[in-house]
Amino acid sequence: MTSPPRAARLAAGVLAGGLSLAALTGCSFSSQNVSCSGGTCTVTLTGTGAEAEILGTTLSFDSVQDGRASLSVGGATVSCAQGESVAAGPLELACSSVTDDSVELRATVG
């Protein structure tokens, strides 16, 4: 026989798992520098060290050199110029704008 506390814990775990899946598939949200709809997010990172949590992956802005933004994505480093796309761990990043101190990009789960 299952005790009520165990059943409640199991139900909470199932609910949390369902909410996590919904966040990746059909959810929309936005914050100061991140806007997501479905499985696509747009983000603007300004200033060295700026970070955002994108579709469960931490993305941080390192620097810009010769028109290329250097980004850390889940422990890996990638770079892109305006108009370029790069694969970065579970994400596909499309850099839409790169300035001296910021990068604007679109992230999708690859």
DRENPA-3360 file (N, C-alpha, C; in nm, 2 decimals, always signed):
BEGIN
1 = MTSPPRAA = +0.08/-0.12/+0.00/+0.00/+0.00/+0.00/+0.09/+0.12/+0.00 ~ +0.06/+0.22/-0.09/+0.14/+0.34/-0.10/+0.08/+0.45/+0.00 ~ +0.17/+0.50/+0.08/+0.13/+0.61/+0.17/+0.11/+0.74/+0.10 ~ +0.02/+0.82/+0.15/-0.01/+0.95/+0.09/+0.11/+1.04/+0.06 ~ +0.21/+1.05/+0.16/+0.33/+1.13/+0.13/+0.41/+1.08/+0.01 ~ +0.42/+0.95/-0.01/+0.49/+0.90/-0.13/+0.42/+0.93/-0.25 ~ +0.29/+0.91/-0.25/+0.20/+0.94/-0.37/+0.21/+1.09/-0.41 ~ +0.21/+1.17/-0.31/+0.22/+1.32/-0.33/+0.36/+1.35/-0.39;
9 = RLAAGVLA = +0.46/+1.29/-0.34/+0.60/+1.32/-0.40/+0.60/+1.27/-0.54 ~ +0.54/+1.16/-0.57/+0.54/+1.10/-0.71/+0.47/+1.20/-0.80 ~ +0.35/+1.24/-0.76/+0.27/+1.33/-0.84/+0.34/+1.46/-0.86 ~ +0.41/+1.52/-0.76/+0.49/+1.64/-0.78/+0.60/+1.62/-0.88 ~ +0.67/+1.51/-0.88/+0.77/+1.48/-0.97/+0.72/+1.47/-1.11 ~ +0.61/+1.40/-1.13/+0.55/+1.39/-1.27/+0.51/+1.53/-1.32 ~ +0.45/+1.61/-1.23/+0.41/+1.75/-1.27/+0.53/+1.83/-1.30 ~ +0.64/+1.83/-1.23/+0.76/+1.90/-1.26/+0.82/+1.86/-1.39;
17 = GGLSLAAL = +0.82/+1.73/-1.42/+0.87/+1.68/-1.54/+0.79/+1.73/-1.66 ~ +0.66/+1.73/-1.64/+0.57/+1.79/-1.75/+0.59/+1.93/-1.77 ~ +0.61/+2.01/-1.66/+0.63/+2.15/-1.68/+0.77/+2.18/-1.75 ~ +0.87/+2.10/-1.72/+1.00/+2.12/-1.79/+0.98/+2.09/-1.94 ~ +0.91/+1.99/-1.97/+0.89/+1.96/-2.11/+0.81/+2.07/-2.18 ~ +0.71/+2.13/-2.12/+0.63/+2.23/-2.17/+0.72/+2.36/-2.20 ~ +0.82/+2.38/-2.11/+0.91/+2.50/-2.13/+0.99/+2.48/-2.26 ~ +1.01/+2.37/-2.30/+1.09/+2.35/-2.42/+1.01/+2.34/-2.55;
25 = TGCSFSSQ = +0.88/+2.32/-2.54/+0.80/+2.29/-2.66/+0.70/+2.40/-2.69 ~ +0.61/+2.44/-2.60/+0.51/+2.53/-2.63/+0.49/+2.65/-2.55 ~ +0.59/+2.69/-2.47/+0.58/+2.80/-2.37/+0.64/+2.93/-2.43 ~ +0.59/+3.04/-2.39/+0.64/+3.17/-2.42/+0.68/+3.24/-2.30 ~ +0.79/+3.32/-2.30/+0.82/+3.40/-2.19/+0.92/+3.51/-2.24 ~ +0.94/+3.61/-2.16/+1.04/+3.71/-2.19/+1.09/+3.77/-2.06 ~ +1.21/+3.82/-2.06/+1.27/+3.89/-1.95/+1.35/+4.01/-2.01 ~ +1.43/+4.07/-1.93/+1.50/+4.19/-1.97/+1.57/+4.17/-2.10;
33 = NVSCSGGT = +1.64/+4.06/-2.12/+1.72/+4.04/-2.24/+1.69/+3.91/-2.32 ~ +1.59/+3.84/-2.28/+1.55/+3.71/-2.34/+1.40/+3.71/-2.37 ~ +1.37/+3.66/-2.49/+1.23/+3.64/-2.53/+1.22/+3.51/-2.60 ~ +1.13/+3.42/-2.55/+1.12/+3.29/-2.61/+0.97/+3.26/-2.65 ~ +0.96/+3.18/-2.75/+0.83/+3.14/-2.80/+0.85/+3.00/-2.86 ~ +0.79/+2.90/-2.81/+0.81/+2.76/-2.86/+0.95/+2.72/-2.82 ~ +1.02/+2.67/-2.92/+1.16/+2.62/-2.90/+1.26/+2.72/-2.95 ~ +1.22/+2.85/-2.97/+1.32/+2.95/-3.02/+1.32/+3.07/-2.92;
41 = CTVTLTGT = +1.44/+3.12/-2.90/+1.46/+3.23/-2.81/+1.55/+3.34/-2.88 ~ +1.52/+3.47/-2.86/+1.61/+3.57/-2.90/+1.67/+3.63/-2.77 ~ +1.79/+3.67/-2.78/+1.86/+3.72/-2.66/+1.96/+3.83/-2.71 ~ +1.97/+3.93/-2.62/+2.07/+4.03/-2.64/+2.16/+4.03/-2.52 ~ +2.29/+4.01/-2.54/+2.39/+4.01/-2.43/+2.48/+4.14/-2.45 ~ +2.48/+4.22/-2.34/+2.56/+4.34/-2.35/+2.66/+4.35/-2.24 ~ +2.79/+4.37/-2.27/+2.89/+4.37/-2.17/+2.96/+4.24/-2.14 ~ +3.09/+4.24/-2.13/+3.16/+4.12/-2.10/+3.11/+4.05/-1.97;
49 = GAEAEILG = +3.08/+3.92/-1.98/+3.03/+3.85/-1.87/+2.88/+3.84/-1.86 ~ +2.81/+3.91/-1.95/+2.66/+3.90/-1.95/+2.62/+3.76/-1.98 ~ +2.52/+3.71/-1.90/+2.47/+3.57/-1.91/+2.32/+3.57/-1.93 ~ +2.28/+3.46/-1.99/+2.13/+3.43/-2.00/+2.12/+3.28/-2.00 ~ +2.00/+3.23/-1.95/+1.97/+3.09/-1.95/+1.88/+3.07/-2.07 ~ +1.92/+2.99/-2.17/+1.85/+2.97/-2.29/+1.81/+2.83/-2.30 ~ +1.68/+2.80/-2.30/+1.64/+2.66/-2.32/+1.72/+2.56/-2.24 ~ +1.74/+2.59/-2.12/+1.81/+2.50/-2.02/+1.96/+2.50/-2.03;
57 = TTLSFDSV = +2.02/+2.60/-2.11/+2.17/+2.60/-2.13/+2.21/+2.75/-2.10 ~ +2.32/+2.76/-2.02/+2.37/+2.89/-1.99/+2.46/+2.94/-2.10 ~ +2.43/+3.06/-2.14/+2.50/+3.13/-2.25/+2.56/+3.26/-2.20 ~ +2.69/+3.28/-2.22/+2.76/+3.40/-2.17/+2.84/+3.47/-2.28 ~ +2.84/+3.60/-2.27/+2.91/+3.68/-2.37/+3.05/+3.71/-2.32 ~ +3.15/+3.67/-2.40/+3.29/+3.69/-2.36/+3.35/+3.83/-2.41 ~ +3.35/+3.84/-2.54/+3.41/+3.96/-2.60/+3.37/+3.97/-2.75 ~ +3.42/+4.08/-2.81/+3.41/+4.09/-2.96/+3.55/+4.13/-3.01;
65 = QDGRASLS = +3.59/+4.06/-3.11/+3.72/+4.08/-3.17/+3.71/+4.07/-3.32 ~ +3.75/+4.17/-3.40/+3.74/+4.17/-3.54/+3.60/+4.13/-3.59 ~ +3.50/+4.19/-3.52/+3.36/+4.17/-3.56/+3.30/+4.04/-3.53 ~ +3.37/+3.95/-3.45/+3.32/+3.82/-3.41/+3.29/+3.82/-3.26 ~ +3.17/+3.78/-3.22/+3.14/+3.77/-3.08/+3.19/+3.63/-3.03 ~ +3.25/+3.63/-2.92/+3.30/+3.51/-2.85/+3.20/+3.48/-2.74 ~ +3.14/+3.36/-2.74/+3.04/+3.32/-2.65/+3.08/+3.19/-2.58 ~ +3.04/+3.17/-2.45/+3.05/+3.04/-2.38/+2.92/+2.98/-2.37;
73 = VGGATVSC = +2.90/+2.86/-2.42/+2.78/+2.79/-2.42/+2.79/+2.66/-2.35 ~ +2.74/+2.65/-2.23/+2.75/+2.52/-2.15/+2.89/+2.47/-2.14 ~ +2.99/+2.56/-2.12/+3.13/+2.51/-2.10/+3.21/+2.51/-2.23 ~ +3.15/+2.52/-2.35/+3.23/+2.53/-2.48/+3.23/+2.68/-2.52 ~ +3.33/+2.71/-2.60/+3.35/+2.84/-2.65/+3.32/+2.84/-2.80 ~ +3.24/+2.93/-2.85/+3.21/+2.95/-3.00/+3.22/+3.09/-3.03 ~ +3.23/+3.12/-3.16/+3.23/+3.26/-3.20/+3.14/+3.27/-3.33 ~ +3.09/+3.39/-3.35/+3.01/+3.41/-3.47/+3.01/+3.56/-3.51;
81 = AQGESVAA = +3.00/+3.59/-3.64/+2.99/+3.72/-3.69/+2.85/+3.75/-3.72 ~ +2.81/+3.87/-3.75/+2.68/+3.91/-3.79/+2.64/+3.83/-3.91 ~ +2.52/+3.76/-3.90/+2.47/+3.69/-4.02/+2.51/+3.54/-4.02 ~ +2.60/+3.50/-3.93/+2.65/+3.36/-3.92/+2.57/+3.28/-3.82 ~ +2.56/+3.15/-3.84/+2.50/+3.05/-3.75/+2.61/+2.95/-3.71 ~ +2.60/+2.91/-3.58/+2.70/+2.81/-3.53/+2.62/+2.71/-3.44 ~ +2.67/+2.59/-3.44/+2.62/+2.49/-3.34/+2.69/+2.50/-3.21 ~ +2.62/+2.50/-3.10/+2.69/+2.52/-2.97/+2.62/+2.42/-2.87;
89 = GPLELACS = +2.67/+2.31/-2.85/+2.61/+2.21/-2.77/+2.47/+2.17/-2.82 ~ +2.37/+2.18/-2.74/+2.23/+2.15/-2.78/+2.17/+2.26/-2.86 ~ +2.23/+2.38/-2.88/+2.17/+2.49/-2.94/+2.23/+2.52/-3.08 ~ +2.15/+2.58/-3.16/+2.19/+2.64/-3.29/+2.17/+2.79/-3.27 ~ +2.28/+2.86/-3.28/+2.28/+3.01/-3.26/+2.30/+3.08/-3.39 ~ +2.21/+3.18/-3.42/+2.22/+3.27/-3.53/+2.25/+3.41/-3.48 ~ +2.36/+3.46/-3.51/+2.40/+3.60/-3.47/+2.34/+3.70/-3.56 ~ +2.25/+3.78/-3.52/+2.18/+3.88/-3.60/+2.25/+4.02/-3.59;
97 = SVTDDSVE = +2.32/+4.04/-3.48/+2.38/+4.17/-3.47/+2.50/+4.16/-3.38 ~ +2.62/+4.21/-3.42/+2.74/+4.21/-3.33/+2.79/+4.35/-3.33 ~ +2.80/+4.41/-3.21/+2.87/+4.54/-3.20/+2.99/+4.53/-3.11 ~ +3.05/+4.64/-3.08/+3.18/+4.64/-3.00/+3.15/+4.58/-2.86 ~ +3.03/+4.59/-2.80/+3.01/+4.54/-2.67/+2.88/+4.46/-2.65 ~ +2.82/+4.41/-2.76/+2.70/+4.33/-2.75/+2.68/+4.24/-2.86 ~ +2.60/+4.14/-2.84/+2.56/+4.05/-2.95/+2.41/+4.02/-2.93 ~ +2.34/+4.02/-3.04/+2.20/+3.98/-3.04/+2.19/+3.85/-3.13;
105 = LRATVG = +2.12/+3.75/-3.07/+2.12/+3.62/-3.15/+1.98/+3.55/-3.12 ~ +1.96/+3.45/-3.21/+1.84/+3.36/-3.20/+1.90/+3.23/-3.17 ~ +1.84/+3.16/-3.07/+1.88/+3.03/-3.03/+1.77/+2.93/-3.05 ~ +1.79/+2.82/-3.11/+1.70/+2.71/-3.12/+1.76/+2.58/-3.08 ~ +1.68/+2.49/-3.03/+1.73/+2.35/-3.00/+1.76/+2.28/-3.13 ~ +1.89/+2.24/-3.14/+1.93/+2.18/-3.26/+1.90/+2.04/-3.27;
% end
